Amino acid sequence: MSEPTTKSQQIEIGVETFGDVTHDANGQPLHPAQVLRNVVAEARAAEAAGLDFFAVGEHHRDDYAISAPEVVLGAIAAVTETIRLGTAVTVLSSDDPVRVYERFATVDGLSNGRAEAILGRGSFVESFPLFGYELSDYELLFEEKLALFAKLRKGEPVSWSGKTRSALRNQAVYPPIENGKLDAWVGVGGSPESVVRAAKHGLPLFLAIIGGAPMAFEPLTRLYKRSLEEFGHEPQRIGAHFHGLVADTDQEALDLLWPHYKVTMDRLGAERGWPPASRMRFEASAGPDGSLLAGSPETVARKMAKFATGLDLSRIDIKYSAGSLPHETMLRSIELLGTKVKPLVQELLDAK
C-alpha cells in the first residue's frame, strides 16, 4: 500500500500599485493620465506573466494617480481575461458601503466574476475631510461600514441601522453578483483589534507588512484563527502585502529601487515624523528576515516561501511601484515575478 501524500501549501502571487506618479527618461513627472494608461498596461503584463491578482490602491493626493480604483479596474477588466482584480485598499471608512458594493458588483460583472475588494481604514487620511467625515469618528466609521458591507456582499436584501448613515429596511442592492457573493478581504496594519474585527465578520484577512520582521505578525494570524473559531466561522484565507522589486540580480534590484524608495519614504516621513530613510536600513530590510521583497527571482522566491509557510499565507502581493520608478523597470519586475518567482515559490513549498 502506498503512503498517503500530504497536499502541499498552495500560494497565489499578485501585484499592487497606487498609480505612483513616475518619471520619464528625462526625469520629468508623467501626467497622471499617462500613469493611468501605464497601469492598465502593467495589468496586462501581469496577466501575461501568469500572476494571479492585480490590485490598485485608492488615494487622493498628488503623488498617486488612482483616486477612483473601480474605474481603473473596469478598464483593466476589458483588456484581460483571467487575472483577478481588486483594490489595496478601498478606504471604506470615507465611502458609502452600498456604493462600494455596487461598483464592485459592476466590475465583477464586466470581468466575468474576477473582482475582489480589500477593505481598509486607510493609512492616509486625506479622504476624510475631502468627503466630509470627521477623523474623530475613525473607528466608528469603519466598524459600522464594514458590518454593513459584510451583509451586502451576500447578495441578499439587507436590513441595517447605525449612526453613520441612514438605515436600510429589507433593501436589495444592484446589480446582483452573477456567481454568488462578492469576494472581499479586510486589510489590516497590525492591530489585534482589526484582526478580531475581520474574524467577527468571517472575512479573509490581508496583512499590510511594510516594515520590520514579517514573522512578528505570526501571533496575529494565530489570534485571527482562534477568533474565527470563537465566532463560529469556517477557516478563511490569509494574505499579505509587501513592498518589493524583482530584477536579474540582488544588487540590480537594490540599486534600481533605492533612489525612488528613498524619495517616497522621506516624503512620507516628513509628513508623519519618521527619520530619513537610510541605505543601511533599506538593505537590512531586503535581507533574509526583512519585509522588503527586493532582489533576484531566487532571493525573492525564498523569502516568499518562508513567509508563506510561517504565516500560513494563501496569497502574497508585492507593491511593485515605488514613487518615480520607471514604467519599464516595473514591467520587467512584473515579468520576472510571474515567470520566475511564482513557479519557484510553489516548487519550494512543494518540497517542504
C-alpha atoms as one frame of an Amber mdcrd trajectory, in Angstrom:
protein
   0.000   0.000   0.000   1.366   3.397  -0.942   1.948   6.014   1.725  -0.646
   8.816   1.870   0.558  12.048   0.343   0.399  15.396   2.084  -1.089  18.163
  -0.015   1.410  20.992  -0.358   0.573  24.566   0.552  -0.797  26.485  -2.430
   0.067  30.138  -2.899  -1.287  32.855  -5.154   1.031  35.702  -6.127  -0.181
  39.127  -7.150   0.975  42.686  -7.626  -0.315  46.047  -6.449   0.147  49.676
  -7.398  -1.115  53.015  -6.158  -0.519  54.517  -9.585   2.606  56.232  -8.264
   3.426  59.242 -10.454   6.504  58.046 -12.337   9.154  59.948 -14.288  10.071
  59.793 -17.962  13.570  59.223 -19.374  14.404  62.891 -18.779  13.427  62.752
 -15.121  10.215  64.692 -15.604   6.987  63.549 -13.884   4.479  61.906 -16.194
   0.986  63.346 -16.337  -1.334  61.294 -14.102  -3.403  60.445 -17.187  -0.375
  58.697 -18.706   0.283  56.934 -15.405  -3.275  55.550 -15.501  -2.738  54.234
 -19.012   0.536  52.674 -17.895  -1.237  50.943 -15.004  -3.576  49.260 -17.478
  -0.542  48.111 -19.479   1.057  46.790 -16.280  -2.078  44.792 -15.513  -1.960
  43.219 -18.953   1.690  42.367 -18.374   0.817  40.779 -15.024  -1.740  38.523
 -16.695   0.688  37.618 -19.494   3.299  36.673 -16.873   0.852  34.285 -15.184
   0.223  36.236 -11.987  -2.974  35.645 -10.034  -4.084  39.080  -8.846  -3.724
  42.739  -9.794  -4.741  45.419  -7.310  -4.894  49.196  -7.336  -4.926  51.450
  -4.291  -7.165  54.428  -3.533  -5.548  57.782  -2.718  -6.484  61.430  -3.024
  -3.121  63.197  -3.255  -0.722  64.443  -5.920   1.846  61.631  -5.768  -0.643
  58.895  -6.706  -2.814  58.872  -9.833  -5.580  56.488  -8.737  -8.461  58.082
  -6.852 -11.262  56.024  -8.473  -9.956  52.432  -8.361 -13.073  50.699  -9.645
 -12.975  52.812 -12.820  -9.391  51.661 -13.413 -10.403  48.057 -12.684 -13.223
  48.341 -15.226 -10.718  49.419 -17.880  -8.436  46.523 -16.942 -11.334  44.067
 -16.985 -11.990  44.975 -20.613  -8.459  44.033 -21.746  -7.772  40.949 -19.563
  -9.393  37.530 -19.252  -8.098  35.541 -16.285  -6.301  37.634 -13.678  -8.320
  38.533 -10.597  -8.820  42.245  -9.977  -9.178  44.220  -6.776  -8.147  47.068
  -4.531  -5.385  47.577  -1.996  -7.222  49.068  -0.274 -10.679  50.550  -0.664
 -10.937  53.193   2.065 -14.331  52.048   3.277 -14.389  54.461   6.232 -14.809
  57.505   3.969 -17.088  55.897   1.384 -20.618  54.533   1.338 -20.776  50.722
   1.605 -23.753  50.498  -0.731 -21.978  52.470  -3.454 -18.771  50.469  -2.917
 -20.719  47.233  -3.280 -22.476  48.459  -6.428 -19.203  49.492  -8.042 -17.553
  46.168  -7.261 -20.587  44.237  -8.416 -20.298  46.137 -11.700 -16.596  45.294
 -12.045 -17.417  41.686 -11.177 -19.941  41.524 -13.986 -17.616  43.174 -16.505
 -14.750  40.850 -15.570 -16.790  37.632 -15.549 -16.516  37.159 -11.787 -12.927
  38.288 -11.166 -13.497  41.175  -8.725 -12.279  41.260  -5.121 -12.446  44.074
  -2.600  -9.772  44.546   0.046 -11.393  46.871   2.570  -9.440  49.018   4.984
  -9.434  52.114   7.129  -6.609  53.623   5.086  -3.166  54.712   6.261  -3.704
  58.084   4.570  -6.473  60.335   5.859  -6.953  62.870   3.034 -10.255  61.249
   2.054 -11.889  62.038   5.404 -12.105  65.839   5.096 -12.467  65.542   1.310
 -15.714  63.598   1.668 -16.970  65.288   4.801 -16.024  62.843   7.561 -14.512
  63.575  10.967 -11.273  61.840  11.932 -12.620  61.624  15.463 -15.087  59.046
  14.101 -12.290  56.940  12.547 -13.052  53.734  14.472 -16.841  54.003  14.430
 -16.956  54.688  10.692 -15.027  51.557   9.800 -16.783  49.303  12.294 -20.273
  50.232  11.113 -19.474  50.366   7.421 -17.699  47.016   7.469 -20.668  45.468
   9.272 -22.987  46.757   6.551 -20.699  45.660   3.719 -20.431  42.161   5.203
 -24.210  41.907   4.872 -24.319  43.403   1.373 -21.713  41.055  -0.105 -24.021
  38.071   0.424 -26.259  39.415  -2.348 -29.471  39.277  -0.333 -31.845  42.095
   0.730 -30.319  43.893   3.715 -31.716  45.393   6.888 -29.264  47.504   8.882
 -29.170  50.549  11.138 -26.388  52.567  12.739 -25.062  56.041  13.484 -23.040
  56.758  10.346 -25.655  56.553   7.570 -29.367  56.067   7.002 -30.946  52.720
   7.856 -31.865  50.058   5.317 -35.059  48.031   5.567 -35.020  44.809   3.547
 -33.226  46.711   0.772 -31.999  44.952  -2.359 -28.857  46.366  -3.980 -27.990
  46.096  -7.654 -26.547  44.672  -9.833 -26.589  41.189  -8.318 -23.414  39.108
  -8.327 -23.645  36.544 -11.095 -21.776  33.717  -9.345 -22.828  34.146  -5.704
 -21.400  36.545  -3.149 -18.681  39.123  -3.752 -15.186  38.163  -2.638 -13.849
  40.585  -0.034 -10.945  40.770   2.427 -10.223  43.031   5.385  -6.857  44.775
   5.143  -5.160  45.410   8.494  -1.980  47.164   9.510  -1.174  45.070  12.553
  -3.540  45.886  15.421  -5.150  42.960  17.281  -8.479  44.825  17.290  -8.512
  44.932  13.484  -7.691  41.234  13.277 -10.553  40.335  15.617 -12.908  42.593
  13.640 -12.131  40.694  10.433 -12.774  37.396  12.210 -16.029  38.681  13.670
 -17.434  39.148  10.176 -15.970  35.893   8.869 -13.915  37.718   6.242 -10.435
  36.782   4.953  -7.522  38.711   6.424  -4.968  40.719   4.438  -1.886  41.887
   6.343  -0.074  45.072   5.312   3.559  44.209   6.069   5.578  47.260   5.096
   8.377  47.196   7.641  10.044  45.234  10.390  10.157  41.440  10.589   7.193
  39.717   8.877   7.293  36.800  11.300   6.340  39.255  14.058   2.843  39.039
  12.551   2.544  35.335  13.399   0.804  35.958  16.757  -1.825  37.975  14.852
  -2.502  35.111  12.458  -2.953  32.792  15.447  -5.302  35.323  17.043  -7.268
  35.525  13.805  -7.688  31.748  13.529  -8.695  31.446  17.176 -11.166  34.318
  16.824 -12.774  32.751  13.761 -13.406  29.605  15.805 -14.827  31.580  18.718
 -17.204  33.480  16.418 -18.296  30.194  14.837 -16.883  30.849  11.358 -15.140
  28.495   8.965 -11.381  28.945   8.359 -10.590  31.813   5.990  -7.699  32.805
   3.773  -4.799  34.953   4.949  -2.859  37.147   2.560  -0.054  39.656   2.947
   1.142  42.768   1.141   4.844  43.612   0.859   6.903  46.229  -0.948   9.485
  44.975  -3.416  11.101  44.778  -6.823  12.483  41.848  -8.803  15.478  42.213
 -11.107  18.034  39.832 -12.582  20.369  40.149  -9.576  20.073  41.242  -5.957
  22.371  44.210  -6.482  20.497  45.403  -9.554  17.182  45.277  -7.713  18.528
  47.265  -4.775  20.260  49.822  -6.957  17.184  50.330  -9.149  14.769  50.637
  -6.233  16.755  52.641  -3.673  16.646  56.225  -5.057  12.896  56.063  -5.722
  12.179  54.289  -2.443  14.150  56.912  -0.507  12.313  59.865  -2.053   8.953
  58.258  -1.282   9.829  57.248   2.279  11.375  60.627   3.041   8.299  62.442
   1.795   6.032  60.281   3.932   8.452  60.569   6.835   8.298  64.354   6.701
   4.511  64.105   6.983   4.493  61.532   9.774   7.619  62.288  11.786   9.762
  59.377  10.615  13.546  59.719  10.293  15.031  59.889   6.777  15.446  56.539
   5.037  18.973  55.136   5.138  20.619  52.746   2.698  21.756  50.575   5.604
  18.208  50.065   6.908  16.957  49.607   3.346  19.413  46.793   2.666  18.718
  45.216   6.055  15.026  45.150   5.199  15.923  43.345   1.962  17.789  40.692
   3.986  16.501  37.170   4.711  14.258  38.199   7.626  13.202  41.649   6.449
   9.938  42.725   4.872  11.301  44.167   1.618  10.957  41.617  -1.198  13.659
  43.098  -3.411  16.241  41.015  -5.203  16.775  38.328  -7.796  13.992  35.826
  -8.536  15.715  33.237  -6.326  16.097  35.621  -3.372  12.524  36.874  -3.556
  11.109  33.370  -4.020  12.904  32.028  -0.946  11.633  34.866   1.201   8.107
  34.421  -0.115   8.132  30.691   0.608   9.482  31.329   4.094   6.799  33.879
   4.965   4.039  31.880   3.284   4.885  28.906   5.488   5.457  30.874   8.689
   2.270  32.938   8.408   0.137  30.316   6.630  -0.491  32.605   3.677  -2.591
  31.738   0.652  -1.664  34.926  -1.228   1.317  37.271  -1.345   1.146  40.601
  -3.167   4.071  42.863  -3.973   3.613  46.604  -4.363   5.899  46.803  -7.351
   5.602  50.573  -7.835   7.698  52.966  -5.768   7.403  56.665  -6.414   9.103
  57.682  -9.661  10.344  54.155 -10.516  10.215  53.954 -14.347   7.386  52.122
 -16.082   9.846  49.902 -17.977  11.533  48.799 -14.746   8.170  47.888 -13.266
   7.211  45.882 -16.354  10.420  43.854 -16.053   9.772  43.222 -12.370   6.251
  42.007 -13.145   7.578  39.680 -15.851  10.170  38.123 -13.548   7.695  37.806
 -10.705   5.288  35.782 -12.832   7.652  33.737 -14.965  10.483  33.075 -12.491
   9.421  33.779  -8.909   5.947  32.263  -8.892   6.921  28.764 -10.097   9.968
  28.718  -7.835   7.886  29.627  -4.763   5.492  26.755  -5.443   8.419  24.410
  -6.013   9.880  25.396  -2.634   6.520  24.906  -0.911   6.021  21.526  -2.590
   9.411  20.402  -1.262   8.521  21.102   2.377
